[in-house]
Amino acid sequence: MRSDASTGTHGVQGLHLTADLSGCASDHPWMCHADALAESCRAWVRHAGLNAVGECFHAFAPAHTGQLAGVTGMVLLAESHLAVHTWPERGAVTLDVFVCNLSQDNSDKAHALMDALIRGFEPAQVHRQALRRGMPAAEST
């Protein structure tokens, strides 16, 4: 089990994961089709054991005729959020997963979701970051 954030009632804690992907296939369905990306995000959120409470996905119009255009999307989680932005013309994707760990440690679920999305996009390169977030307990301030 990963130990990336503490739990409990003493302060609000969370884990914020980001990944910048490059070398993704521009014709991958998730890169240009909002419905395909949304369906996959919903499935991976459920598979990771997180709880979707809302979503918004938007497919952009191509800047030039015959050019591919990206998608931006967000799944609002009871635990916080997942955000995805694609640039098929550059083979690039950014991923953002944030989970709160107030009542339980959701860190493993966040990592599982991020790992699944990275595998799904099949990037040539990945740059990952993890940031512990939170407010200290009231009695320690």
Residue pairs with C-beta under 8 A, 6 or more apart in sequence:
1 108
2 107
2 108
2 111
3 107
4 15
4 107
4 111
4 130
4 132
5 13
5 14
5 15
5 101
5 105
5 107
5 132
5 134
6 13
6 101
6 105
7 13
7 101
7 102
7 103
7 104
7 105
9 102
10 137
10 139
10 140
11 134
11 135
11 136
11 137
11 138
11 140
12 100
12 102
12 134
12 135
13 100
13 101
13 102
13 132
13 133
13 134
14 80
14 98
14 99
14 100
14 101
14 132
14 133
14 134
15 98
15 99
15 101
15 106
15 107
15 110
15 130
15 131
15 132
15 133
16 96
16 97
16 98
16 130
16 131
16 132
16 133
17 95
17 96
17 97
17 98
17 110
17 111
17 114
17 128
17 129
17 130
17 131
18 94
18 95
18 96
18 97
18 128
18 129
18 131
19 93
19 94
19 95
19 114
19 117
19 118
19 126
19 127
19 128
19 129
20 92
20 93
20 94
20 95
20 126
20 127
21 92
21 93
21 94
21 95
21 118
21 121
21 123
21 125
21 126
22 90
22 91
22 92
22 123
22 124
22 125
23 91
23 123
23 124
23 125
24 31
24 86
24 88
24 91
24 92
24 93
24 121
24 122
24 123
24 124
25 31
25 91
25 122
26 32
26 68
26 88
26 89
26 91
27 68
27 88
28 88
28 121
28 122
29 36
29 37
30 36
30 37
30 40
30 71
30 84
30 86
30 120
30 121
31 68
31 70
31 71
31 86
31 88
31 93
31 121
32 59
32 68
32 69
32 70
32 71
32 86
32 88
33 59
33 71
34 57
34 58
34 59
34 71
34 73
35 57
37 57
37 71
37 73
37 84
37 86
38 55
38 57
38 73
40 117
40 120
41 55
41 57
41 73
41 75
41 82
41 84
41 117
42 52
42 55
42 75
44 113
44 116
44 117
44 120
45 51
45 52
45 75
45 77
45 82
45 113
46 52
47 112
47 116
48 109
48 110
48 112
48 113
48 116
49 109
49 112
50 77
50 78
50 79
50 99
50 106
50 109
50 110
50 113
51 77
51 78
51 79
52 75
52 76
52 77
52 78
53 76
53 77
53 78
54 75
54 76
55 73
55 74
55 75
55 76
56 73
56 74
57 71
57 72
57 73
57 74
58 71
58 72
58 73
59 69
59 70
59 71
60 69
60 70
60 71
60 72
61 69
62 68
62 69
63 69
67 89
68 88
68 89
69 88
69 89
70 85
70 86
70 87
70 88
70 89
71 84
71 85
71 86
72 83
72 84
72 85
72 86
73 83
73 84
73 85
74 81
74 82
74 83
74 84
75 81
75 82
77 99
79 99
79 100
79 106
79 109
80 98
80 99
80 100
81 96
81 97
81 98
82 95
82 96
82 97
82 113
83 94
83 95
83 96
84 93
84 94
84 95
84 96
84 117
85 93
85 94
86 92
86 93
87 93
91 124
93 121
93 123
95 114
95 117
95 118
97 110
97 113
97 114
98 110
98 133
99 106
99 107
99 109
99 110
100 106
101 107
101 134
114 128
118 126
